[in-house]
Amino acid sequence: INAEYGAKGTTGCQSEPNGITCCAFPPCTFSGSAGICKHDSVSCSGSRKSSSQGASGCGPFPADVRCCVGSSSSGPSPTPKPPTGTLSCTFKGVSGTCITTSACGSGLSTPSSSGANGCQSAAANEFCCTKPTCSVSGVSGFCKLTTASCSGDRRTSSQGASGCGSYPSNINCCTNSKLPAATMPSPTPKPP
């Protein structure tokens, strides 16, 4: 159910800019079957039941929000996960969004089991997508997996990169542009 901030008792969106709506999936029941309150404009794979037909749980909403219950052959409808990209998350102090790894593109996709916070209620294939920044000799970039493409140059913290040192060794700084040759430290000569 999308409702403008403050309408119909919605909370939690006070800090969002105007036009941001709160999205909720209130549960409902009809004849012992679990369902979800949905607006008539939203697809319902089962049947829609109103309060006047005996459904409970959608009463505080407008009349065009009814209880969507699964068909008798499919059993009760499961409680859905929030829509992709609507949950915020953090990993190592960097804010991100809960989305699939493929949708994360050049960002870092981190599961909750690895320390990301905020995606615990997201779909099982959604992780915290962040784009932590880094730099090498004043050239900015992003911390990326070593297997991800890099249009600039890759450097580790031991090679002068800053910003990715707290990440595992398979994540390093990928600069936004090629670095001058002088930014790569010379190897230390071995003693004779």
C-alpha positions as semicolon CSV with decimal commas, in nm:
position;residue;x (nm);y (nm);z (nm)
1;I;0,000;0,000;0,000
2;N;0,161;0,326;-0,102
3;A;0,053;0,626;0,099
4;E;0,192;0,978;0,099
5;Y;0,390;1,063;0,412
6;G;0,165;1,109;0,710
7;A;-0,150;0,977;0,539
8;K;-0,341;0,682;0,682
9;G;-0,099;0,651;0,974
10;T;0,218;0,584;0,773
11;T;0,545;0,657;0,948
12;G;0,914;0,621;0,877
13;C;0,946;0,850;0,575
14;Q;0,970;1,181;0,758
15;S;1,331;1,242;0,652
16;E;1,266;1,162;0,285
17;P;1,212;1,436;0,024
18;N;0,860;1,528;-0,089
19;G;0,708;1,274;-0,325
20;I;0,866;0,972;-0,149
21;T;0,597;0,730;-0,043
22;C;0,586;0,471;0,230
23;C;0,537;0,118;0,108
24;A;0,383;-0,145;0,335
25;F;0,240;-0,492;0,290
26;P;-0,023;-0,523;0,563
27;P;-0,142;-0,878;0,627
28;C;-0,508;-0,972;0,615
29;T;-0,723;-1,284;0,645
30;F;-1,035;-1,423;0,483
31;S;-1,201;-1,747;0,599
32;G;-0,884;-1,852;0,778
33;S;-0,657;-1,791;0,476
34;A;-0,371;-1,541;0,504
35;G;-0,351;-1,265;0,248
36;I;-0,212;-0,921;0,177
37;C;-0,391;-0,586;0,155
38;K;-0,353;-0,466;-0,204
39;H;-0,490;-0,175;-0,402
40;D;-0,729;-0,279;-0,681
41;S;-0,479;-0,147;-0,938
42;V;-0,218;-0,402;-0,822
43;S;-0,223;-0,757;-0,957
44;C;-0,370;-1,025;-0,732
45;S;-0,312;-1,390;-0,828
46;G;-0,589;-1,507;-0,596
47;S;-0,918;-1,337;-0,519
48;R;-0,996;-0,998;-0,364
49;K;-1,220;-0,981;-0,060
50;S;-1,351;-0,669;0,112
51;S;-1,435;-0,613;0,477
52;S;-1,805;-0,638;0,390
53;Q;-1,734;-0,988;0,253
54;G;-1,570;-1,095;0,580
55;A;-1,204;-1,007;0,522
56;S;-1,016;-0,856;0,814
57;G;-0,702;-0,646;0,827
58;C;-0,761;-0,394;0,545
59;G;-1,033;-0,195;0,727
60;P;-0,827;0,121;0,790
61;F;-0,753;0,160;0,419
62;P;-0,976;0,305;0,141
63;A;-1,244;0,082;-0,014
64;D;-1,025;0,012;-0,321
65;V;-0,773;-0,169;-0,097
66;R;-0,890;-0,525;-0,040
67;C;-0,755;-0,850;0,096
68;C;-0,584;-1,054;-0,176
69;V;-0,592;-1,422;-0,079
70;G;-0,451;-1,718;-0,271
71;S;-0,685;-1,956;-0,453
72;S;-0,798;-2,264;-0,261
73;S;-0,561;-2,479;-0,469
74;S;-0,253;-2,265;-0,404
75;G;-0,307;-2,212;-0,031
76;P;-0,248;-1,885;0,150
77;S;-0,040;-1,612;-0,011
78;P;0,307;-1,572;0,140
79;T;0,409;-1,241;0,291
80;P;0,603;-1,065;0,012
81;K;0,947;-0,913;0,043
82;P;0,979;-0,535;-0,006
83;P;1,023;-0,427;-0,371
84;T;1,379;-0,447;-0,504
85;G;1,584;-0,136;-0,434
86;T;1,359;0,005;-0,161
87;L;1,564;-0,105;0,140
88;S;1,867;0,096;0,249
89;C;2,174;-0,074;0,392
90;T;2,527;-0,006;0,512
91;F;2,856;-0,190;0,493
92;K;3,167;-0,062;0,668
93;G;2,998;0,277;0,714
94;V;2,909;0,321;0,344
95;S;2,537;0,357;0,259
96;G;2,386;0,146;-0,015
97;T;2,072;-0,027;-0,142
98;C;1,956;-0,388;-0,120
99;I;1,955;-0,520;-0,479
100;T;2,071;-0,826;-0,673
101;T;2,440;-0,873;-0,743
102;S;2,384;-0,833;-1,119
103;A;2,200;-0,503;-1,064
104;C;2,485;-0,379;-0,843
105;G;2,709;-0,344;-1,149
106;S;3,045;-0,198;-1,052
107;G;2,956;-0,169;-0,683
108;L;3,033;-0,412;-0,402
109;S;2,755;-0,662;-0,333
110;T;2,781;-0,783;0,027
111;P;2,553;-1,035;0,204
112;S;2,433;-0,984;0,561
113;S;2,641;-1,288;0,662
114;S;2,954;-1,088;0,571
115;G;2,862;-0,789;0,786
116;A;2,623;-0,581;0,574
117;N;2,331;-0,433;0,770
118;G;1,981;-0,359;0,643
119;C;1,906;-0,637;0,392
120;Q;1,797;-0,902;0,638
121;S;1,431;-0,866;0,530
122;A;1,513;-0,836;0,156
123;A;1,469;-1,120;-0,093
124;A;1,725;-1,401;-0,061
125;N;1,905;-1,295;-0,382
126;E;1,945;-0,930;-0,272
127;F;2,257;-0,800;-0,102
128;C;2,387;-0,463;0,015
129;C;2,524;-0,277;-0,291
130;T;2,768;-0,002;-0,196
131;K;3,020;0,207;-0,389
132;P;3,298;0,291;-0,143
133;T;3,537;0,557;-0,270
134;C;3,916;0,546;-0,271
135;S;4,208;0,740;-0,417
136;V;4,565;0,697;-0,536
137;S;4,792;1,003;-0,553
138;G;4,489;1,233;-0,572
139;V;4,311;1,033;-0,846
140;S;3,970;0,918;-0,721
141;G;3,812;0,581;-0,776
142;F;3,600;0,307;-0,622
143;C;3,683;-0,004;-0,420
144;K;3,611;-0,303;-0,645
145;L;3,660;-0,677;-0,658
146;T;3,979;-0,771;-0,840
147;T;3,762;-0,971;-1,084
148;A;3,554;-0,664;-1,182
149;S;3,650;-0,454;-1,483
150;C;3,846;-0,136;-1,416
151;S;3,875;0,152;-1,663
152;G;4,166;0,309;-1,474
153;D;4,441;0,139;-1,273
154;R;4,421;-0,093;-0,974
155;R;4,621;-0,033;-0,658
156;T;4,629;-0,192;-0,315
157;S;4,693;-0,002;0,007
158;S;5,056;-0,122;-0,003
159;Q;5,080;0,042;-0,347
160;G;4,960;0,380;-0,219
161;A;4,580;0,344;-0,240
162;S;4,367;0,480;0,043
163;G;4,007;0,393;0,121
164;C;3,995;0,017;0,062
165;G;4,232;-0,102;0,334
166;S;3,953;-0,231;0,560
167;Y;3,820;-0,462;0,286
168;P;3,940;-0,816;0,207
169;S;4,248;-0,856;-0,017
170;N;4,032;-0,936;-0,323
171;I;3,902;-0,576;-0,316
172;N;4,128;-0,291;-0,421
173;C;4,114;0,065;-0,551
174;C;4,017;0,107;-0,916
175;T;4,088;0,463;-1,028
176;N;3,855;0,651;-1,261
177;S;4,143;0,722;-1,500
178;K;4,489;0,588;-1,575
179;L;4,759;0,689;-1,329
180;P;5,088;0,851;-1,423
181;A;5,366;0,590;-1,431
182;A;5,537;0,752;-1,130
183;T;5,254;0,649;-0,894
184;M;5,358;0,284;-0,888
185;P;5,622;0,230;-0,616
186;S;5,949;0,082;-0,732
187;P;6,026;-0,260;-0,591
188;T;6,274;-0,259;-0,307
189;P;6,605;-0,402;-0,434
190;K;6,720;-0,721;-0,267
191;P;7,043;-0,692;-0,071
192;P;7,348;-0,852;-0,235
